[in-house]
Amino acid sequence: MKVGDVVQDFSALDQNGEEVTLVDLVATGPLVLYFYIKAKTPG
């Protein structure tokens, strides 16, 4: 993934266990996505 790449919509659970989608989050304002590796895995 590079800066400016377009990603497909996806959903995930928020801190309250409620489903949110990328489209919903982008609609409410600026968004920063941060991905990190799973704990205790090489990488």
mmCIF file of the N, C-alpha and C atoms, coordinates in Angstrom:
data_MODEL
# 
_entry.id   MODEL 
# 
loop_
_atom_site.group_PDB 
_atom_site.id 
_atom_site.type_symbol 
_atom_site.label_atom_id 
_atom_site.label_alt_id 
_atom_site.label_comp_id 
_atom_site.label_asym_id 
_atom_site.label_entity_id 
_atom_site.label_seq_id 
_atom_site.pdbx_PDB_ins_code 
_atom_site.Cartn_x 
_atom_site.Cartn_y 
_atom_site.Cartn_z 
_atom_site.occupancy 
_atom_site.B_iso_or_equiv 
_atom_site.pdbx_formal_charge 
_atom_site.auth_seq_id 
_atom_site.auth_comp_id 
_atom_site.auth_asym_id 
_atom_site.auth_atom_id 
_atom_site.pdbx_PDB_model_num 
ATOM 1   N N  . MET A 1 1  ? 0.851   -1.172  0.000  1.00 0.00 ? 1  MET A N  1 
ATOM 2   C CA . MET A 1 1  ? 0.000   0.000   0.000  1.00 0.00 ? 1  MET A CA 1 
ATOM 3   C C  . MET A 1 1  ? 0.893   1.230   0.000  1.00 0.00 ? 1  MET A C  1 
ATOM 4   N N  . LYS A 1 2  ? 0.532   2.176   -0.833 1.00 0.00 ? 2  LYS A N  1 
ATOM 5   C CA . LYS A 1 2  ? 1.295   3.414   -0.936 1.00 0.00 ? 2  LYS A CA 1 
ATOM 6   C C  . LYS A 1 2  ? 0.380   4.603   -0.647 1.00 0.00 ? 2  LYS A C  1 
ATOM 7   N N  . VAL A 1 3  ? 0.975   5.732   -0.306 1.00 0.00 ? 3  VAL A N  1 
ATOM 8   C CA . VAL A 1 3  ? 0.196   6.945   -0.090 1.00 0.00 ? 3  VAL A CA 1 
ATOM 9   C C  . VAL A 1 3  ? -0.618  7.233   -1.337 1.00 0.00 ? 3  VAL A C  1 
ATOM 10  N N  . GLY A 1 4  ? -1.907  7.478   -1.140 1.00 0.00 ? 4  GLY A N  1 
ATOM 11  C CA . GLY A 1 4  ? -2.783  7.794   -2.254 1.00 0.00 ? 4  GLY A CA 1 
ATOM 12  C C  . GLY A 1 4  ? -3.506  6.593   -2.844 1.00 0.00 ? 4  GLY A C  1 
ATOM 13  N N  . ASP A 1 5  ? -3.119  5.369   -2.448 1.00 0.00 ? 5  ASP A N  1 
ATOM 14  C CA . ASP A 1 5  ? -3.821  4.185   -2.938 1.00 0.00 ? 5  ASP A CA 1 
ATOM 15  C C  . ASP A 1 5  ? -5.263  4.197   -2.433 1.00 0.00 ? 5  ASP A C  1 
ATOM 16  N N  . VAL A 1 6  ? -6.171  3.693   -3.254 1.00 0.00 ? 6  VAL A N  1 
ATOM 17  C CA . VAL A 1 6  ? -7.576  3.579   -2.877 1.00 0.00 ? 6  VAL A CA 1 
ATOM 18  C C  . VAL A 1 6  ? -7.793  2.184   -2.301 1.00 0.00 ? 6  VAL A C  1 
ATOM 19  N N  . VAL A 1 7  ? -8.459  2.113   -1.162 1.00 0.00 ? 7  VAL A N  1 
ATOM 20  C CA . VAL A 1 7  ? -8.745  0.817   -0.535 1.00 0.00 ? 7  VAL A CA 1 
ATOM 21  C C  . VAL A 1 7  ? -10.239 0.536   -0.600 1.00 0.00 ? 7  VAL A C  1 
ATOM 22  N N  . GLN A 1 8  ? -10.586 -0.745  -0.571 1.00 0.00 ? 8  GLN A N  1 
ATOM 23  C CA . GLN A 1 8  ? -11.983 -1.130  -0.554 1.00 0.00 ? 8  GLN A CA 1 
ATOM 24  C C  . GLN A 1 8  ? -12.560 -0.886  0.833  1.00 0.00 ? 8  GLN A C  1 
ATOM 25  N N  . ASP A 1 9  ? -13.863 -0.670  0.885  1.00 0.00 ? 9  ASP A N  1 
ATOM 26  C CA . ASP A 1 9  ? -14.533 -0.475  2.163  1.00 0.00 ? 9  ASP A CA 1 
ATOM 27  C C  . ASP A 1 9  ? -14.402 -1.746  2.995  1.00 0.00 ? 9  ASP A C  1 
ATOM 28  N N  . PHE A 1 10 ? -14.262 -1.583  4.300  1.00 0.00 ? 10 PHE A N  1 
ATOM 29  C CA . PHE A 1 10 ? -14.231 -2.726  5.208  1.00 0.00 ? 10 PHE A CA 1 
ATOM 30  C C  . PHE A 1 10 ? -14.899 -2.329  6.507  1.00 0.00 ? 10 PHE A C  1 
ATOM 31  N N  . SER A 1 11 ? -15.205 -3.324  7.310  1.00 0.00 ? 11 SER A N  1 
ATOM 32  C CA . SER A 1 11 ? -15.819 -3.050  8.605  1.00 0.00 ? 11 SER A CA 1 
ATOM 33  C C  . SER A 1 11 ? -14.993 -3.697  9.707  1.00 0.00 ? 11 SER A C  1 
ATOM 34  N N  . ALA A 1 12 ? -15.121 -3.151  10.917 1.00 0.00 ? 12 ALA A N  1 
ATOM 35  C CA . ALA A 1 12 ? -14.434 -3.675  12.092 1.00 0.00 ? 12 ALA A CA 1 
ATOM 36  C C  . ALA A 1 12 ? -15.241 -3.275  13.323 1.00 0.00 ? 12 ALA A C  1 
ATOM 37  N N  . LEU A 1 13 ? -14.908 -3.882  14.436 1.00 0.00 ? 13 LEU A N  1 
ATOM 38  C CA . LEU A 1 13 ? -15.580 -3.535  15.683 1.00 0.00 ? 13 LEU A CA 1 
ATOM 39  C C  . LEU A 1 13 ? -14.831 -2.406  16.370 1.00 0.00 ? 13 LEU A C  1 
ATOM 40  N N  . ASP A 1 14 ? -15.570 -1.439  16.904 1.00 0.00 ? 14 ASP A N  1 
ATOM 41  C CA . ASP A 1 14 ? -14.942 -0.335  17.630 1.00 0.00 ? 14 ASP A CA 1 
ATOM 42  C C  . ASP A 1 14 ? -14.730 -0.741  19.091 1.00 0.00 ? 14 ASP A C  1 
ATOM 43  N N  . GLN A 1 15 ? -14.267 0.204   19.896 1.00 0.00 ? 15 GLN A N  1 
ATOM 44  C CA . GLN A 1 15 ? -13.964 -0.067  21.299 1.00 0.00 ? 15 GLN A CA 1 
ATOM 45  C C  . GLN A 1 15 ? -15.197 -0.456  22.112 1.00 0.00 ? 15 GLN A C  1 
ATOM 46  N N  . ASN A 1 16 ? -16.379 -0.211  21.567 1.00 0.00 ? 16 ASN A N  1 
ATOM 47  C CA . ASN A 1 16 ? -17.626 -0.570  22.247 1.00 0.00 ? 16 ASN A CA 1 
ATOM 48  C C  . ASN A 1 16 ? -18.236 -1.857  21.692 1.00 0.00 ? 16 ASN A C  1 
ATOM 49  N N  . GLY A 1 17 ? -17.527 -2.494  20.756 1.00 0.00 ? 17 GLY A N  1 
ATOM 50  C CA . GLY A 1 17 ? -18.019 -3.725  20.166 1.00 0.00 ? 17 GLY A CA 1 
ATOM 51  C C  . GLY A 1 17 ? -19.036 -3.524  19.064 1.00 0.00 ? 17 GLY A C  1 
ATOM 52  N N  . GLU A 1 18 ? -19.197 -2.282  18.602 1.00 0.00 ? 18 GLU A N  1 
ATOM 53  C CA . GLU A 1 18 ? -20.155 -1.988  17.535 1.00 0.00 ? 18 GLU A CA 1 
ATOM 54  C C  . GLU A 1 18 ? -19.433 -1.938  16.199 1.00 0.00 ? 18 GLU A C  1 
ATOM 55  N N  . GLU A 1 19 ? -20.106 -2.444  15.160 1.00 0.00 ? 19 GLU A N  1 
ATOM 56  C CA . GLU A 1 19 ? -19.509 -2.472  13.831 1.00 0.00 ? 19 GLU A CA 1 
ATOM 57  C C  . GLU A 1 19 ? -19.484 -1.076  13.213 1.00 0.00 ? 19 GLU A C  1 
ATOM 58  N N  . VAL A 1 20 ? -18.338 -0.715  12.668 1.00 0.00 ? 20 VAL A N  1 
ATOM 59  C CA . VAL A 1 20 ? -18.188 0.544   11.929 1.00 0.00 ? 20 VAL A CA 1 
ATOM 60  C C  . VAL A 1 20 ? -17.552 0.218   10.589 1.00 0.00 ? 20 VAL A C  1 
ATOM 61  N N  . THR A 1 21 ? -17.824 1.050   9.589  1.00 0.00 ? 21 THR A N  1 
ATOM 62  C CA . THR A 1 21 ? -17.229 0.847   8.272  1.00 0.00 ? 21 THR A CA 1 
ATOM 63  C C  . THR A 1 21 ? -16.305 2.008   7.938  1.00 0.00 ? 21 THR A C  1 
ATOM 64  N N  . LEU A 1 22 ? -15.397 1.755   7.036  1.00 0.00 ? 22 LEU A N  1 
ATOM 65  C CA . LEU A 1 22 ? -14.479 2.794   6.585  1.00 0.00 ? 22 LEU A CA 1 
ATOM 66  C C  . LEU A 1 22 ? -15.248 3.968   5.992  1.00 0.00 ? 22 LEU A C  1 
ATOM 67  N N  . VAL A 1 23 ? -16.263 3.675   5.185  1.00 0.00 ? 23 VAL A N  1 
ATOM 68  C CA . VAL A 1 23 ? -17.060 4.735   4.558  1.00 0.00 ? 23 VAL A CA 1 
ATOM 69  C C  . VAL A 1 23 ? -17.698 5.635   5.620  1.00 0.00 ? 23 VAL A C  1 
ATOM 70  N N  . ASP A 1 24 ? -18.236 5.035   6.685  1.00 0.00 ? 24 ASP A N  1 
ATOM 71  C CA . ASP A 1 24 ? -18.856 5.822   7.757  1.00 0.00 ? 24 ASP A CA 1 
ATOM 72  C C  . ASP A 1 24 ? -17.838 6.718   8.453  1.00 0.00 ? 24 ASP A C  1 
ATOM 73  N N  . LEU A 1 25 ? -16.650 6.197   8.706  1.00 0.00 ? 25 LEU A N  1 
ATOM 74  C CA . LEU A 1 25 ? -15.626 6.976   9.401  1.00 0.00 ? 25 LEU A CA 1 
ATOM 75  C C  . LEU A 1 25 ? -15.109 8.128   8.547  1.00 0.00 ? 25 LEU A C  1 
ATOM 76  N N  . VAL A 1 26 ? -14.894 7.875   7.269  1.00 0.00 ? 26 VAL A N  1 
ATOM 77  C CA . VAL A 1 26 ? -14.411 8.926   6.362  1.00 0.00 ? 26 VAL A CA 1 
ATOM 78  C C  . VAL A 1 26 ? -15.450 10.039  6.237  1.00 0.00 ? 26 VAL A C  1 
ATOM 79  N N  . ALA A 1 27 ? -16.724 9.690   6.268  1.00 0.00 ? 27 ALA A N  1 
ATOM 80  C CA . ALA A 1 27 ? -17.792 10.677  6.115  1.00 0.00 ? 27 ALA A CA 1 
ATOM 81  C C  . ALA A 1 27 ? -17.839 11.674  7.266  1.00 0.00 ? 27 ALA A C  1 
ATOM 82  N N  . THR A 1 28 ? -17.307 11.293  8.432  1.00 0.00 ? 28 THR A N  1 
ATOM 83  C CA . THR A 1 28 ? -17.391 12.176  9.593  1.00 0.00 ? 28 THR A CA 1 
ATOM 84  C C  . THR A 1 28 ? -16.177 13.074  9.762  1.00 0.00 ? 28 THR A C  1 
ATOM 85  N N  . GLY A 1 29 ? -15.158 12.927  8.919  1.00 0.00 ? 29 GLY A N  1 
ATOM 86  C CA . GLY A 1 29 ? -14.015 13.826  9.012  1.00 0.00 ? 29 GLY A CA 1 
ATOM 87  C C  . GLY A 1 29 ? -12.709 13.129  8.700  1.00 0.00 ? 29 GLY A C  1 
ATOM 88  N N  . PRO A 1 30 ? -11.586 13.784  8.987  1.00 0.00 ? 30 PRO A N  1 
ATOM 89  C CA . PRO A 1 30 ? -10.275 13.193  8.709  1.00 0.00 ? 30 PRO A CA 1 
ATOM 90  C C  . PRO A 1 30 ? -10.117 11.856  9.443  1.00 0.00 ? 30 PRO A C  1 
ATOM 91  N N  . LEU A 1 31 ? -9.345  10.968  8.837  1.00 0.00 ? 31 LEU A N  1 
ATOM 92  C CA . LEU A 1 31 ? -9.174  9.625   9.389  1.00 0.00 ? 31 LEU A CA 1 
ATOM 93  C C  . LEU A 1 31 ? -7.730  9.196   9.236  1.00 0.00 ? 31 LEU A C  1 
ATOM 94  N N  . VAL A 1 32 ? -7.169  8.624   10.287 1.00 0.00 ? 32 VAL A N  1 
ATOM 95  C CA . VAL A 1 32 ? -5.834  8.033   10.244 1.00 0.00 ? 32 VAL A CA 1 
ATOM 96  C C  . VAL A 1 32 ? -5.980  6.560   10.582 1.00 0.00 ? 32 VAL A C  1 
ATOM 97  N N  . LEU A 1 33 ? -5.490  5.698   9.700  1.00 0.00 ? 33 LEU A N  1 
ATOM 98  C CA . LEU A 1 33 ? -5.487  4.258   9.970  1.00 0.00 ? 33 LEU A CA 1 
ATOM 99  C C  . LEU A 1 33 ? -4.081  3.850   10.344 1.00 0.00 ? 33 LEU A C  1 
ATOM 100 N N  . TYR A 1 34 ? -3.978  3.066   11.398 1.00 0.00 ? 34 TYR A N  1 
ATOM 101 C CA . TYR A 1 34 ? -2.677  2.591   11.849 1.00 0.00 ? 34 TYR A CA 1 
ATOM 102 C C  . TYR A 1 34 ? -2.735  1.077   11.938 1.00 0.00 ? 34 TYR A C  1 
ATOM 103 N N  . PHE A 1 35 ? -1.860  0.414   11.243 1.00 0.00 ? 35 PHE A N  1 
ATOM 104 C CA . PHE A 1 35 ? -1.795  -1.042  11.277 1.00 0.00 ? 35 PHE A CA 1 
ATOM 105 C C  . PHE A 1 35 ? -0.504  -1.459  11.951 1.00 0.00 ? 35 PHE A C  1 
ATOM 106 N N  . TYR A 1 36 ? -0.564  -2.482  12.773 1.00 0.00 ? 36 TYR A N  1 
ATOM 107 C CA . TYR A 1 36 ? 0.627   -2.991  13.416 1.00 0.00 ? 36 TYR A CA 1 
ATOM 108 C C  . TYR A 1 36 ? 0.582   -4.503  13.394 1.00 0.00 ? 36 TYR A C  1 
ATOM 109 N N  . ILE A 1 37 ? 1.744   -5.109  13.568 1.00 0.00 ? 37 ILE A N  1 
ATOM 110 C CA . ILE A 1 37 ? 1.821   -6.563  13.507 1.00 0.00 ? 37 ILE A CA 1 
ATOM 111 C C  . ILE A 1 37 ? 1.218   -7.178  14.758 1.00 0.00 ? 37 ILE A C  1 
ATOM 112 N N  . LYS A 1 38 ? 0.752   -8.403  14.630 1.00 0.00 ? 38 LYS A N  1 
ATOM 113 C CA . LYS A 1 38 ? 0.191   -9.128  15.758 1.00 0.00 ? 38 LYS A CA 1 
ATOM 114 C C  . LYS A 1 38 ? 1.286   -9.367  16.792 1.00 0.00 ? 38 LYS A C  1 
ATOM 115 N N  . ALA A 1 39 ? 0.940   -9.292  18.064 1.00 0.00 ? 39 ALA A N  1 
ATOM 116 C CA . ALA A 1 39 ? 1.915   -9.495  19.142 1.00 0.00 ? 39 ALA A CA 1 
ATOM 117 C C  . ALA A 1 39 ? 2.564   -10.870 19.045 1.00 0.00 ? 39 ALA A C  1 
ATOM 118 N N  . LYS A 1 40 ? 3.834   -10.909 19.381 1.00 0.00 ? 40 LYS A N  1 
ATOM 119 C CA . LYS A 1 40 ? 4.616   -12.138 19.456 1.00 0.00 ? 40 LYS A CA 1 
ATOM 120 C C  . LYS A 1 40 ? 4.722   -12.851 18.109 1.00 0.00 ? 40 LYS A C  1 
ATOM 121 N N  . THR A 1 41 ? 4.779   -12.082 17.026 1.00 0.00 ? 41 THR A N  1 
ATOM 122 C CA . THR A 1 41 ? 5.018   -12.660 15.710 1.00 0.00 ? 41 THR A CA 1 
ATOM 123 C C  . THR A 1 41 ? 6.262   -12.005 15.121 1.00 0.00 ? 41 THR A C  1 
ATOM 124 N N  . PRO A 1 42 ? 6.973   -12.716 14.270 1.00 0.00 ? 42 PRO A N  1 
ATOM 125 C CA . PRO A 1 42 ? 8.155   -12.092 13.656 1.00 0.00 ? 42 PRO A CA 1 
ATOM 126 C C  . PRO A 1 42 ? 7.719   -10.990 12.696 1.00 0.00 ? 42 PRO A C  1 
ATOM 127 N N  . GLY A 1 43 ? 8.522   -9.985  12.586 1.00 0.00 ? 43 GLY A N  1 
ATOM 128 C CA . GLY A 1 43 ? 8.161   -8.986  11.608 1.00 0.00 ? 43 GLY A CA 1 
ATOM 129 C C  . GLY A 1 43 ? 8.597   -7.647  11.951 1.00 0.00 ? 43 GLY A C  1 
# 
